[in-house]
Amino acid sequence: MENSTPFKFFRLAAYGDIGQMKYCYFAVVTVLYFVIILANALLIGVICIERSLHEPMYLFLCALFVNQLYGSTGLFPALMFYLLSDTHDISLLYCYLQIYVLYTYAITEFSNLSVMSYDRYICICYPLQYNNIMTPKIVFGLILLSWLYSFFLNAIVISLSLRLQFCGNILDRVYCDNYSVVKLACSNTMLNNIWGLVCTVLSFSCTICPTIYSYVKILQICLKSSKETKQKAFNTCMPHIASLLNFSSGCLFVILQGRYDTAHLPPILRTILLVYFLICPPLFNPIMYGIRMAKIRYLIFYNEPIK
């Protein structure tokens, strides 16, 4: 094992020396965070208060918006602080806490989107049995399972990383991520790599595979159905597909930057791609669902349910 030092902090090198531009970046980040809080909190409040929205589809949306607030809070306060700070050191404890929050956000988001695809599958393929299948108990059970599944997987990720010794403490990031932390380790990381592979397989099999299966079944039903049914299915599924593609793209940007050298890209572009999955979905989803969902739109603009 190489010589290691018991570091008490990591240095987030991606901030660099941005000079007076830090005030401009701080203003932009503050506005984005305010809009994310306002948009998501508004829709959470509307869904919770209005009894006509206490249906599976809207309850799953509510869980999605809560998770987006959770994930954004794992990034924005720290981002705002470090933009104005002259030093960009983050303690090991807060670094691991940030990793835990951001990773649980990511897996919970995929889990929520997978559950929403299952809900659409039951609604379109088994409309007469929908209310009997998607009972309140099942709905809340699926939401709770999404969170517990994510918290359990990432608790093991953090526990494996806590035991590592490090040969360096420079992270080329604006936030902590587990892959970058593990790369700095001098100690044996085989267990981390094995569990990372297990998490990838589990996440794919438990979230992506059910989503693909649901949409294959929906497509089969649509091909045999009338034009009106196809249009209804399209209107119902399109926001979900857009959300899934948007979030998946953001996660892909992070994975590619971790595996490939992106030093040729401008620093600001690298940073935007790194934080895309934490900024764009929490901005995009409330606006899209608020506009496309007739019941939500009517309640927001007219303050009363559709008659």
C-alpha positions as CSV (number, residue, x, y, z in Angstrom):
1,M,0.0,0.0,0.0
2,E,1.3,3.5,-0.9
3,N,2.0,6.1,1.8
4,S,-1.3,7.5,3.0
5,T,-2.2,10.5,5.1
6,P,-5.2,10.8,7.5
7,F,-6.8,13.6,5.6
8,K,-9.5,15.6,7.5
9,F,-11.0,17.2,4.3
10,F,-11.3,17.0,0.6
11,R,-10.6,20.0,-1.7
12,L,-13.2,20.6,-4.4
13,A,-10.9,21.8,-7.2
14,A,-13.6,22.4,-9.9
15,Y,-14.4,25.8,-8.4
16,G,-11.0,27.1,-9.3
17,D,-10.3,30.8,-9.3
18,I,-13.5,32.4,-10.8
19,G,-12.8,35.9,-9.5
20,Q,-15.7,38.3,-9.5
21,M,-17.8,35.9,-11.6
22,K,-18.6,34.1,-8.4
23,Y,-21.3,36.7,-7.6
24,C,-22.9,36.2,-11.0
25,Y,-22.8,32.4,-10.6
26,F,-24.2,32.7,-7.0
27,A,-27.1,34.8,-8.2
28,V,-28.0,32.3,-10.9
29,V,-27.7,29.3,-8.5
30,T,-29.8,31.1,-5.9
31,V,-32.6,31.9,-8.4
32,L,-32.6,28.3,-9.7
33,Y,-32.8,26.9,-6.2
34,F,-35.6,29.3,-5.3
35,V,-37.6,28.3,-8.4
36,I,-37.0,24.6,-7.7
37,I,-38.3,24.9,-4.2
38,L,-41.3,27.0,-5.3
39,A,-42.3,24.8,-8.2
40,N,-42.0,21.5,-6.3
41,A,-43.5,22.7,-3.1
42,L,-46.5,24.2,-4.9
43,L,-47.3,20.9,-6.6
44,I,-46.7,18.9,-3.4
45,G,-49.1,21.3,-1.6
46,V,-51.8,21.1,-4.3
47,I,-51.7,17.3,-4.4
48,C,-51.7,16.9,-0.6
49,I,-54.5,19.5,0.0
50,E,-56.9,18.6,-2.9
51,R,-58.7,15.4,-2.2
52,S,-59.6,14.9,-5.8
53,L,-55.9,14.3,-6.5
54,H,-55.5,11.5,-4.0
55,E,-55.2,9.0,-6.7
56,P,-52.2,6.7,-7.4
57,M,-50.8,8.7,-10.3
58,Y,-50.7,12.0,-8.4
59,L,-49.4,10.4,-5.2
60,F,-46.5,8.9,-7.2
61,L,-45.9,12.4,-8.6
62,C,-45.9,13.9,-5.1
63,A,-43.2,11.4,-4.1
64,L,-41.2,12.4,-7.1
65,F,-41.4,16.1,-6.2
66,V,-40.5,15.4,-2.6
67,N,-37.4,13.4,-3.8
68,Q,-36.4,16.3,-6.1
69,L,-36.5,18.8,-3.2
70,Y,-34.4,16.3,-1.2
71,G,-31.8,15.9,-3.9
72,S,-31.6,19.6,-4.7
73,T,-31.0,20.4,-1.0
74,G,-28.1,18.0,-1.1
75,L,-26.4,20.2,-3.7
76,F,-27.5,23.8,-3.7
77,P,-26.8,25.1,-0.2
78,A,-23.2,23.7,-0.4
79,L,-22.8,25.1,-4.0
80,M,-24.0,28.5,-2.9
81,F,-21.6,28.5,0.1
82,Y,-18.5,27.4,-1.9
83,L,-19.2,29.9,-4.7
84,L,-18.7,32.7,-2.2
85,S,-16.0,31.1,-0.1
86,D,-12.3,31.6,-0.6
87,T,-11.5,28.1,0.3
88,H,-13.2,25.0,-1.1
89,D,-12.4,22.4,1.5
90,I,-15.1,20.0,2.6
91,S,-14.8,17.8,5.7
92,L,-14.9,14.1,5.2
93,L,-18.0,13.8,7.3
94,Y,-20.0,16.3,5.2
95,C,-18.5,14.8,2.0
96,Y,-19.9,11.4,2.9
97,L,-23.2,12.9,3.9
98,Q,-23.5,14.7,0.6
99,I,-22.6,11.5,-1.3
100,Y,-25.3,9.6,0.6
101,V,-28.0,12.3,-0.1
102,L,-27.1,12.6,-3.8
103,Y,-26.9,8.8,-4.4
104,T,-30.2,8.1,-2.5
105,Y,-31.8,10.8,-4.5
106,A,-30.6,9.3,-7.8
107,I,-31.7,5.7,-7.0
108,T,-35.0,6.9,-5.5
109,E,-35.7,8.9,-8.6
110,F,-35.2,5.9,-10.8
111,S,-37.3,3.8,-8.5
112,N,-40.1,6.3,-8.5
113,L,-40.1,6.5,-12.3
114,S,-40.1,2.7,-12.4
115,V,-43.2,2.6,-10.1
116,M,-44.9,5.3,-12.2
117,S,-44.4,3.2,-15.4
118,Y,-45.9,0.2,-13.6
119,D,-48.9,2.4,-12.6
120,R,-49.4,3.5,-16.2
121,Y,-49.1,-0.2,-17.3
122,I,-51.9,-1.3,-15.0
123,C,-54.0,1.8,-15.9
124,I,-53.8,1.2,-19.7
125,C,-53.6,-2.6,-19.8
126,Y,-56.0,-3.5,-17.0
127,P,-58.3,-0.5,-16.7
128,L,-61.2,-2.4,-15.1
129,Q,-59.0,-3.9,-12.4
130,Y,-57.0,-0.7,-11.8
131,N,-58.7,0.4,-8.6
132,N,-58.5,-3.1,-7.1
133,I,-54.8,-3.5,-7.9
134,M,-53.6,0.0,-7.1
135,T,-55.1,0.3,-3.6
136,P,-53.9,3.0,-1.2
137,K,-52.0,0.3,0.7
138,I,-50.1,-0.8,-2.4
139,V,-49.4,2.8,-3.5
140,F,-47.9,3.8,-0.2
141,G,-46.0,0.5,0.0
142,L,-44.4,1.1,-3.4
143,I,-43.4,4.6,-2.4
144,L,-41.9,3.5,0.9
145,L,-40.1,0.6,-0.8
146,S,-38.5,3.0,-3.3
147,W,-37.0,5.0,-0.4
148,L,-36.0,2.1,1.8
149,Y,-34.3,0.3,-1.2
150,S,-32.2,3.3,-2.0
151,F,-31.3,4.1,1.7
152,F,-30.2,0.5,2.2
153,L,-28.0,0.2,-0.9
154,N,-26.3,3.5,-0.2
155,A,-25.8,2.8,3.5
156,I,-23.5,-0.1,2.4
157,V,-21.8,2.2,-0.2
158,I,-20.9,4.7,2.5
159,S,-19.9,2.1,5.1
160,L,-17.4,0.6,2.6
161,S,-16.0,4.1,1.7
162,L,-15.6,5.1,5.4
163,R,-12.9,2.4,5.9
164,L,-10.7,3.7,3.1
165,Q,-7.3,5.4,3.5
166,F,-6.4,8.1,1.0
167,C,-3.2,9.2,-0.8
168,G,-4.7,12.4,-2.0
169,N,-7.6,14.8,-1.2
170,I,-8.2,16.7,-4.5
171,L,-11.6,16.1,-6.1
172,D,-12.1,17.7,-9.6
173,R,-15.8,18.2,-8.8
174,V,-18.1,20.9,-7.3
175,Y,-19.6,18.2,-5.1
176,C,-18.5,14.9,-3.6
177,D,-19.2,11.7,-5.5
178,N,-18.2,8.2,-4.4
179,Y,-16.4,7.2,-7.6
180,S,-14.0,10.2,-7.3
181,V,-13.4,9.5,-3.6
182,V,-12.7,5.8,-4.1
183,K,-10.2,6.7,-6.9
184,L,-8.1,8.6,-4.3
185,A,-7.8,5.6,-2.0
186,C,-4.5,3.8,-1.3
187,S,-6.2,0.9,0.5
188,N,-7.9,-2.0,-1.2
189,T,-11.0,-1.0,-3.0
190,M,-12.1,-4.4,-4.3
191,L,-15.1,-4.6,-2.0
192,N,-16.2,-1.1,-3.1
193,N,-15.9,-2.1,-6.8
194,I,-17.8,-5.4,-6.2
195,W,-20.6,-3.6,-4.4
196,G,-20.7,-0.9,-7.0
197,L,-21.2,-3.6,-9.6
198,V,-23.9,-5.2,-7.5
199,C,-25.7,-1.9,-7.1
200,T,-25.6,-1.3,-10.8
201,V,-27.1,-4.7,-11.6
202,L,-29.7,-4.4,-8.9
203,S,-30.7,-0.9,-10.0
204,F,-30.9,-1.9,-13.6
205,S,-32.9,-5.1,-12.9
206,C,-35.3,-3.4,-10.3
207,T,-35.9,-0.1,-12.1
208,I,-34.9,0.0,-15.8
209,C,-36.1,-3.6,-16.7
210,P,-39.6,-3.1,-15.2
211,T,-39.9,0.2,-17.0
212,I,-39.0,-1.4,-20.3
213,Y,-41.4,-4.3,-19.7
214,S,-44.2,-1.9,-18.8
215,Y,-43.8,0.1,-22.0
216,V,-43.5,-3.0,-24.2
217,K,-46.8,-4.2,-22.8
218,I,-48.4,-0.7,-23.3
219,L,-47.1,-0.6,-26.9
220,Q,-48.7,-4.0,-27.6
221,I,-52.0,-2.8,-26.3
222,C,-51.9,0.4,-28.2
223,L,-51.2,-1.3,-31.5
224,K,-54.5,-3.2,-31.1
225,S,-56.5,-0.3,-29.8
226,S,-58.5,2.5,-31.3
227,K,-57.1,5.9,-32.2
228,E,-58.7,7.5,-29.1
229,T,-57.1,4.9,-26.8
230,K,-53.7,5.5,-28.5
231,Q,-54.1,9.2,-28.0
232,K,-55.0,8.8,-24.4
233,A,-52.1,6.5,-23.7
234,F,-49.7,8.9,-25.5
235,N,-50.9,11.9,-23.4
236,T,-50.6,9.8,-20.2
237,C,-47.2,8.3,-20.9
238,M,-45.4,11.1,-22.7
239,P,-44.6,13.2,-19.5
240,H,-43.2,10.1,-17.8
241,I,-41.1,9.1,-20.8
242,A,-39.7,12.7,-21.0
243,S,-38.9,12.7,-17.3
244,L,-37.1,9.3,-17.6
245,L,-35.0,10.4,-20.6
246,N,-34.2,13.7,-19.0
247,F,-33.0,12.2,-15.7
248,S,-31.2,9.3,-17.5
249,S,-29.3,11.7,-19.7
250,G,-28.1,13.6,-16.6
251,C,-26.9,10.4,-14.9
252,L,-25.1,9.4,-18.1
253,F,-23.3,12.7,-18.2
254,V,-21.9,12.0,-14.7
255,I,-20.9,8.4,-15.5
256,L,-19.1,9.4,-18.7
257,Q,-17.2,12.2,-17.0
258,G,-16.1,9.7,-14.3
259,R,-14.8,7.1,-16.8
260,Y,-13.4,9.3,-19.6
261,D,-11.0,12.3,-19.7
262,T,-13.0,15.4,-20.4
263,A,-10.2,17.9,-19.8
264,H,-10.7,19.2,-23.3
265,L,-14.1,20.5,-22.5
266,P,-14.6,24.0,-21.1
267,P,-14.7,23.9,-17.2
268,I,-18.1,25.6,-17.1
269,L,-19.5,23.0,-19.5
270,R,-18.1,20.1,-17.5
271,T,-19.7,21.5,-14.4
272,I,-23.1,22.0,-16.0
273,L,-23.0,18.4,-17.2
274,L,-22.1,17.2,-13.7
275,V,-25.0,19.0,-12.0
276,Y,-27.5,18.5,-14.8
277,F,-29.3,15.5,-13.1
278,L,-29.7,17.7,-9.9
279,I,-30.9,20.9,-11.6
280,C,-32.9,20.1,-14.8
281,P,-35.2,17.3,-13.6
282,P,-36.4,19.3,-10.5
283,L,-37.0,22.3,-12.8
284,F,-38.4,20.4,-15.7
285,N,-40.8,17.9,-14.0
286,P,-43.0,20.3,-12.0
287,I,-43.4,22.7,-15.0
288,M,-44.2,19.9,-17.4
289,Y,-46.6,18.0,-15.1
290,G,-48.2,21.3,-14.0
291,I,-48.9,22.3,-17.6
292,R,-49.8,18.9,-19.1
293,M,-51.9,17.5,-16.2
294,A,-55.4,19.0,-16.7
295,K,-56.4,18.5,-13.0
296,I,-53.3,20.1,-11.6
297,R,-53.3,22.9,-14.1
298,Y,-56.9,23.8,-13.4
299,L,-56.3,23.8,-9.6
300,I,-53.3,26.0,-9.9
301,F,-54.8,28.6,-12.2
302,Y,-58.4,28.5,-11.2
303,N,-58.0,27.3,-7.6
304,E,-60.8,24.8,-8.0
305,P,-61.1,21.2,-9.3
306,I,-62.4,20.5,-12.8
307,K,-66.2,20.4,-12.8
